[in-house]
């Protein structure tokens, strides 16, 4: 095989060295929260940021607030009929360690 062909077949990855300790710390923290590698955490963060930028350019509506996102869940819970039962305060205090 020719040299040009072999060079074409090689992955075109390059090393990215991050020398800023704060960036390394944040990448490690995000990786721990996501239970992934630092590389995956940085990749997902970059992809998310580009998606946000593309959304801004396209005039997309802003992301929903937490209140907007949980509203369907709240509506579902509130649609169930009340049981009429009273909570056993002593039981829940015991669970939480309160007296």
Secondary structure as the mmCIF struct_conf table of DSSP 4:
data_model
#
loop_
_struct_conf.conf_type_id
_struct_conf.id
_struct_conf.beg_label_comp_id
_struct_conf.beg_label_asym_id
_struct_conf.beg_label_seq_id
_struct_conf.end_label_comp_id
_struct_conf.end_label_asym_id
_struct_conf.end_label_seq_id
HELX_RH_AL_P HELX_RH_AL_P1 UNK A 3 UNK A 9
BEND BEND1 UNK A 10 UNK A 10
HELX_RH_AL_P HELX_RH_AL_P2 UNK A 21 UNK A 34
TURN_TY1_P TURN_TY1_P1 UNK A 35 UNK A 35
BEND BEND2 UNK A 36 UNK A 36
HELX_RH_AL_P HELX_RH_AL_P3 UNK A 38 UNK A 57
TURN_TY1_P TURN_TY1_P2 UNK A 58 UNK A 59
HELX_LH_PP_P HELX_LH_PP_P1 UNK A 60 UNK A 65
HELX_RH_AL_P HELX_RH_AL_P4 UNK A 66 UNK A 78
TURN_TY1_P TURN_TY1_P3 UNK A 79 UNK A 79
BEND BEND3 UNK A 80 UNK A 80
HELX_LH_PP_P HELX_LH_PP_P2 UNK A 81 UNK A 82
HELX_LH_PP_P HELX_LH_PP_P3 UNK A 85 UNK A 87
HELX_RH_AL_P HELX_RH_AL_P5 UNK A 89 UNK A 96
TURN_TY1_P TURN_TY1_P4 UNK A 97 UNK A 97
#
